[in-house]
Amino acid sequence: MNPLFHVTASALAIALVALPADAGRAPPQPPVSPGTTPVTAGQASREAPPETQGGIGYANVADLVLSAPIIADATVRSTAKIKPAEAPNLAPGLVRLYVEVDVTALIRGADGLPPRIGYLLDIAPDSAGKVPKFKKARVLIFARPVAGAVNQVQLIAPDAQLDWTPTADARARKIAKDALASDAPPVITGIGNAFHVAGALPGEGETQIFLTTADQRPVSLSILRRPGEQPRWAVALSEIVDESAAPPAPETLLWYRMACALPATLPERSTGSLEAADATIAREDYAFVLAALGPCGRTRKS
């Protein structure tokens, strides 16, 4: 065996046992391809725009960060191709590699990591049938630990190895930090009731829409209309909507929670107690909020 691969029988056996349940699912393109954006085309809450100049978009990075107990900046030391007969659940057209990396920095990981770790990666050959070369490539990995094997990890998804870029690194670190903050926004699970109160003048009024959250914390949207002015809206993370409430800044955790979770239209049940005219305005105000948020930008499969 080529000594550069450093793949022991025990390490490979542990890696195969730790194979992700969805490892056999074929992504439309490789998780990482040098010089390209390592993303997977897929479902988005609303139409996704092209990736920004910084590479993989905020929502894609947030999906990975929020699901991964281990996030590491690493450099690929070696790769070893696994024979198809020894690669269970490998999807047709893909190649399975055992990847060994040297850890440069641990971005998240409660129990730490050894200096060198290994994991399995399923990739698609290029148009010429060649397997991408990763040796010495700098990558970001999003993974979970493997029980009983401190030097092995399991990628959380087929696309959970990314090319390292300053933007991807900064995004991952910022999202990981924001998610642990005491004032981190809750996970939004849906929409509750909506209300609209007309003002004294034609075209004046206020709509309030309550959102449902995973931990029952209050989140509400307020949209204020005045004649001759553009509607103004804000999101409140408490029972009281005060002057400090404002729309979320783009590419923040609160923006992501909303832009990637809110449905495309206001559910009928949310306006069930309103008069028809008020329900129509509430729906228009909700559409205004979605337009102001912009698309989620998710391009990977969940």
Number of C-alpha atoms within 10 A of each C-alpha: 8 7 7 10 15 17 19 9 9 10 17 18 12 19 22 17 11 20 21 18 10 13 23 18 16 17 21 14 17 26 21 24 20 13 7 11 17 19 28 19 13 13 14 19 16 18 13 17 13 12 16 10 8 13 18 25 25 24 25 20 21 23 18 21 26 13 14 22 17 23 25 22 21 23 21 20 21 22 23 17 16 15 11 14 8 12 19 14 15 19 19 11 11 20 19 24 19 21 22 24 23 19 21 15 14 18 21 21 15 9 10 11 19 12 13 17 20 25 25 27 26 26 26 23 16 12 7 6 9 9 18 14 13 18 14 13 15 20 24 24 29 28 25 18 20 17 10 8 14 15 18 24 24 24 23 24 21 23 25 25 23 23 25 17 15 11 15 20 18 11 22 24 15 15 20 19 13 16 17 9 10 7 9 13 20 20 18 22 17 16 20 16 19 27 20 24 15 14 14 8 9 9 14 16 19 21 23 22 23 19 20 18 17 10 10 12 15 17 21 21 22 24 20 19 18 15 12 8 10 9 16 16 21 19 22 20 17 12 10 11 17 10 8 8 16 15 17 18 11 14 16 16 23 21 19 26 18 22 28 20 18 19 15 12 11 22 15 12 11 18 21 13 13 16 11 11 9 19 21 14 19 25 21 15 26 23 15 15 21 19 11 14 18 16 18 26 24 31 22 21 17 12
